[in-house]
Amino acid sequence: MSLIKLFKRKNKKVLFTTPSHSQSFFILNKLRQFYKFDISETDAHDPVTALDNAEKWAAGVYGAKYTKFLTNGSTSGIIAAVLACVKPGEKVLVWKNAHPCHLNAIKLAGAEPVFYDLPFIEEWGIYGPFDVSTLNSDEISAVILASPSYEGIVSNISLISDACRAKNIKLIVDEAHGALYPFSEKLPQTSIGIADFTVQSLHKTAGGLNPTALLHSREIDPSPALNMINTTSPSYPLLMTIEANIKFLNSTRGRKKLDELIESIKLLRSQCPNIEFYGDDITKILIKKAGLTGYELSEQLFGEHNIEDEKTNAVSTMLLCGIGTSKKKIQKLKTALK
């Protein structure tokens, strides 16, 4: 039984259970449908079976040995991955400017962080990819890296994975911003099946609700680690949306929509010769304009065209696109840039 079918069957009952709103009392009326699907594990077998089947199905879609649904964002996935493969006292290689969850995961594991630097691309004001030569220590037990970066810079995960395996180092890839990669050959290669652990945020680019995410494992079962940090009362509406989200991304309709997005951005780039574009991931529209700082470009886009970017630095501006970015929105940006 799928999670969606389970919810439909549950909602036919008169429930004297938690949660106390009983799918009918709405503090926030706009969220009434969310309340209707907010059930608890009243049957110890059926909901567990439904979720287990959904996660096994998802693992097959992604080509992972284990895929786990996360309702606490990629943060919980990173923490679980570290707890699953790192012992107290061991050393973990981590970027000194990484997302806070990277260092927090190491602390929770009782491990020792060893910090590395990333090359800085001055002409764009962003950091570059992970250099495999950084793996120059035999004392490291694991390495955490983000690929793609916020701005769409992708590291060579295959090369890094080979180097890690040669040194018996576990590779944890924060692919939070690359949740669309498994569904298009026109995007960079996903690290799923290559890295030991891959974490993806569905809510960042793949159309998911905050804070839905996925943890994929190549061979180690992350369930024991997740059980240590996750609530025993997960949000079933969010779990349901994760299943539906993956089904859409993997469908003919979903892949077509993603392909249309990529082609729209390609057309945008070809028709705006006055703008410089950069990055490995076309869905992260990283741009700069001669004569303008990144902040000035951002201010003009917002002040004159009502277009708000995702992230800006002194040199460049990044506009984030996802599965929900419409052709109309891309057209409006193209008009503004031209």
KELODREN-655872 format. One line per 2 residues: number of its first residue (from 1); for each residue x, y, z of C-alpha. Coordinates in steps of 0.1 Angstrom, whole numbers. Layout:
<atoms>
NUM> X Y Z  ... $
</atoms>
This chain:
<atoms>
1> 0 0 0  14 34 -9 $
3> 14 63 15  -12 82 -6 $
5> -36 52 -5  -30 49 32 $
7> -40 85 39  -72 81 18 $
9> -82 51 37  -74 67 71 $
11> -95 98 63  -126 77 60 $
13> -125 69 97  -138 88 127 $
15> -106 92 145  -102 95 183 $
17> -65 97 180  -36 121 179 $
19> -32 146 164  -60 163 184 $
21> -72 184 155  -87 152 140 $
23> -83 165 105  -112 189 110 $
25> -101 217 134  -81 243 115 $
27> -62 269 133  -50 281 100 $
29> -78 277 75  -55 279 45 $
31> -38 247 57  -70 227 60 $
33> -59 201 35  -27 196 54 $
35> -46 190 86  -67 164 69 $
37> -37 143 61  -19 147 94 $
39> -23 113 109  -4 93 136 $
41> 8 57 135  -23 42 151 $
43> -16 9 135  20 -2 142 $
45> 22 -24 111  4 -8 82 $
47> 19 27 82  54 13 88 $
49> 49 -11 59  36 17 36 $
51> 66 39 44  91 11 41 $
53> 77 1 7  77 37 -5 $
55> 114 41 5  124 8 -12 $
57> 106 19 -43  124 53 -42 $
59> 158 35 -38  150 17 -71 $
61> 142 49 -88  174 65 -78 $
63> 197 34 -80  207 35 -44 $
65> 208 6 -19  189 27 6 $
67> 168 58 2  153 75 32 $
69> 126 102 33  136 131 55 $
71> 112 156 70  138 177 87 $
73> 157 188 57  191 179 44 $
75> 205 188 78  192 155 93 $
77> 206 136 63  241 150 68 $
79> 240 143 105  228 107 100 $
81> 254 100 73  282 111 96 $
83> 268 92 126  265 61 103 $
85> 301 59 92  323 79 117 $
87> 334 67 152  343 90 181 $
89> 378 103 179  381 99 141 $
91> 389 127 118  365 142 92 $
93> 376 165 64  352 195 62 $
95> 352 229 44  358 257 69 $
97> 329 277 54  304 248 50 $
99> 268 247 60  266 246 99 $
101> 251 211 98  284 197 85 $
103> 304 207 115  275 200 139 $
105> 274 164 125  311 159 133 $
107> 306 173 168  276 150 175 $
109> 296 120 163  324 129 188 $
111> 348 132 158  375 157 151 $
113> 371 182 122  400 188 98 $
115> 394 219 77  401 224 41 $
117> 400 254 17  383 257 -16 $
119> 398 277 -45  382 311 -49 $
121> 372 323 -84  377 360 -80 $
123> 362 370 -114  329 356 -102 $
125> 332 361 -65  325 324 -57 $
127> 342 293 -45  353 266 -70 $
129> 351 228 -69  367 204 -44 $
131> 403 195 -54  410 158 -51 $
133> 446 166 -39  430 178 -7 $
135> 427 141 3  464 140 12 $
137> 461 125 47  457 88 56 $
139> 443 97 90  409 109 76 $
141> 379 86 80  354 106 60 $
143> 351 138 39  320 160 35 $
145> 317 182 5  289 202 -13 $
147> 284 195 -49  269 215 -65 $
149> 277 246 -46  250 272 -40 $
151> 260 288 -73  260 256 -93 $
153> 297 246 -93  301 208 -95 $
155> 330 187 -82  343 156 -100 $
157> 326 131 -77  338 100 -96 $
159> 375 111 -93  370 120 -57 $
161> 352 87 -49  380 67 -65 $
163> 406 85 -44  385 81 -12 $
165> 381 43 -18  418 39 -23 $
167> 424 55 12  393 38 28 $
169> 377 72 33  339 75 34 $
171> 325 102 10  295 122 20 $
173> 281 145 -7  258 173 2 $
175> 239 174 -31  211 195 -15 $
177> 210 218 -46  212 189 -71 $
179> 179 171 -66  170 174 -103 $
181> 202 157 -115  190 121 -116 $
183> 162 131 -140  180 147 -169 $
185> 212 139 -188  214 176 -196 $
187> 223 183 -160  255 173 -141 $
189> 259 137 -130  244 129 -96 $
191> 266 115 -69  240 88 -60 $
193> 257 54 -63  291 70 -65 $
195> 295 85 -31  289 65 1 $
197> 261 89 10  242 116 -10 $
199> 218 141 5  193 160 -16 $
201> 168 187 -7  136 183 -26 $
203> 124 217 -15  153 237 -30 $
205> 149 229 -67  127 198 -71 $
207> 93 213 -61  91 198 -27 $
209> 77 214 5  100 227 32 $
211> 118 208 46  115 176 26 $
213> 147 159 16  163 125 8 $
215> 192 105 21  207 80 -3 $
217> 233 54 7  255 32 -15 $
219> 258 3 9  255 13 46 $
221> 220 13 61  215 48 77 $
223> 183 38 96  200 32 130 $
225> 216 67 128  184 83 116 $
227> 165 67 145  188 85 169 $
229> 180 120 157  145 117 141 $
231> 112 121 159  90 91 163 $
233> 61 113 151  71 123 116 $
235> 48 145 95  28 121 73 $
237> 16 149 50  52 157 43 $
239> 61 120 38  32 117 13 $
241> 44 147 -6  79 132 -9 $
243> 65 101 -25  43 122 -49 $
245> 73 145 -56  95 116 -67 $
247> 67 101 -88  63 134 -106 $
249> 100 139 -112  104 104 -126 $
251> 73 106 -148  72 114 -185 $
253> 54 147 -176  80 156 -150 $
255> 110 149 -172  94 168 -200 $
257> 88 198 -177  124 197 -166 $
259> 136 195 -202  115 225 -211 $
261> 130 244 -183  165 236 -194 $
263> 158 246 -230  142 278 -219 $
265> 173 288 -200  195 278 -230 $
267> 174 301 -251  177 329 -225 $
269> 215 326 -225  218 326 -263 $
271> 196 357 -266  213 378 -240 $
273> 248 384 -254  252 415 -232 $
275> 253 393 -201  280 368 -190 $
277> 269 334 -177  289 309 -157 $
279> 285 276 -138  282 239 -144 $
281> 244 237 -135  223 256 -160 $
283> 194 259 -136  215 282 -114 $
285> 216 313 -136  248 329 -124 $
287> 253 362 -142  273 394 -143 $
289> 272 426 -164  302 447 -174 $
291> 301 481 -156  279 468 -128 $
293> 287 452 -95  267 421 -85 $
295> 248 442 -60  240 469 -86 $
297> 228 443 -110  206 428 -83 $
299> 192 462 -74  183 470 -110 $
301> 166 437 -115  145 442 -84 $
303> 139 479 -86  132 482 -123 $
305> 118 448 -132  106 434 -98 $
307> 129 404 -102  144 391 -70 $
309> 175 369 -71  186 341 -48 $
311> 221 352 -39  244 381 -48 $
313> 280 390 -42  302 419 -52 $
315> 308 405 -87  279 383 -97 $
317> 242 375 -91  225 341 -90 $
319> 189 334 -99  177 300 -88 $
321> 155 279 -111  136 247 -103 $
323> 110 224 -116  83 250 -109 $
325> 100 278 -128  77 287 -157 $
327> 85 298 -192  67 330 -184 $
329> 91 337 -156  121 329 -178 $
331> 107 352 -205  104 381 -180 $
333> 140 376 -169  151 375 -205 $
335> 133 408 -213  149 424 -182 $
337> 184 412 -191  182 423 -227 $
</atoms>
